[in-house]
Amino acid sequence: MKAKQRGGAGVDLLLGLVSIVFVFAVAVGVDWVAGSASCGSRWGDSGLRSKYSPLSGCLVRLSDGRWLPEDRVREIDVKP
């Protein structure tokens, strides 16, 4: 005779949800680390502060204190 399984479907569902959350968290973590390193390396020598977040991307702080997306900032060297 087969033994009855108790809560088999509920445990499988919970395990599936936990797995999905774990994979999503790892993907966001990898994106955060890679994006932060990339953003810092692009703006590190400019003298401007930069920060990265997965939702807003790479932001650069201007001298007046505003944070702008990096694609809206252009640093021009006007020294001869």
C-alpha positions as CSV (number, residue, x, y, z in Angstrom):
1,M,0.0,0.0,0.0
2,K,1.1,3.5,-0.7
3,A,1.4,5.9,2.2
4,K,-0.7,9.1,2.0
5,Q,1.3,12.3,1.3
6,R,0.3,15.2,3.5
7,G,0.8,18.7,2.2
8,G,2.8,17.6,-0.9
9,A,1.3,20.2,-3.2
10,G,1.6,23.0,-0.7
11,V,5.3,22.2,0.0
12,D,6.0,22.0,-3.7
13,L,4.3,25.4,-4.3
14,L,6.2,27.0,-1.5
15,L,9.5,25.6,-2.7
16,G,8.8,26.9,-6.2
17,L,8.0,30.4,-4.9
18,V,11.1,30.5,-2.7
19,S,13.2,29.3,-5.7
20,I,11.8,32.1,-7.9
21,V,12.4,34.7,-5.3
22,F,16.0,33.5,-4.8
23,V,16.8,33.6,-8.5
24,F,15.3,37.1,-8.8
25,A,17.3,38.3,-5.8
26,V,20.5,36.9,-7.2
27,A,19.8,38.5,-10.6
28,V,19.2,41.9,-9.0
29,G,22.3,41.5,-6.9
30,V,24.5,40.7,-9.9
31,D,23.0,43.6,-11.8
32,W,23.6,46.0,-8.9
33,V,27.3,45.0,-8.5
34,A,28.1,45.0,-12.2
35,G,26.2,48.3,-12.8
36,S,27.8,50.0,-9.8
37,A,31.3,49.0,-10.9
38,S,30.6,50.1,-14.5
39,C,29.1,53.4,-13.4
40,G,32.0,54.1,-11.0
41,S,34.6,53.3,-13.6
42,R,33.0,55.6,-16.2
43,W,32.7,58.6,-13.9
44,G,35.6,58.0,-11.5
45,D,38.1,60.2,-13.2
46,S,35.7,63.1,-13.9
47,G,35.6,64.5,-10.3
48,L,31.8,64.1,-10.3
49,R,30.1,61.8,-7.8
50,S,28.1,58.9,-9.3
51,K,25.8,56.3,-8.0
52,Y,23.9,53.3,-9.4
53,S,20.6,51.6,-8.6
54,P,18.8,49.0,-10.6
55,L,15.7,51.1,-11.1
56,S,17.3,54.5,-12.0
57,G,20.6,53.3,-13.5
58,C,23.7,55.4,-13.3
59,L,23.2,58.9,-11.9
60,V,25.8,61.7,-11.9
61,R,25.7,64.6,-9.4
62,L,26.3,68.0,-10.9
63,S,28.0,70.8,-9.1
64,D,24.6,72.4,-8.2
65,G,23.6,69.2,-6.4
66,R,21.2,67.7,-8.9
67,W,21.4,64.0,-9.8
68,L,20.9,63.4,-13.5
69,P,21.1,60.2,-15.6
70,E,24.5,59.7,-17.1
71,D,23.2,59.9,-20.6
72,R,22.1,63.5,-20.0
73,V,25.5,64.7,-18.7
74,R,28.4,65.6,-21.0
75,E,31.7,66.7,-19.5
76,I,33.6,69.0,-21.8
77,D,37.3,69.8,-21.2
78,V,37.6,73.4,-22.2
79,K,41.2,73.8,-21.2
80,P,43.7,74.3,-24.1
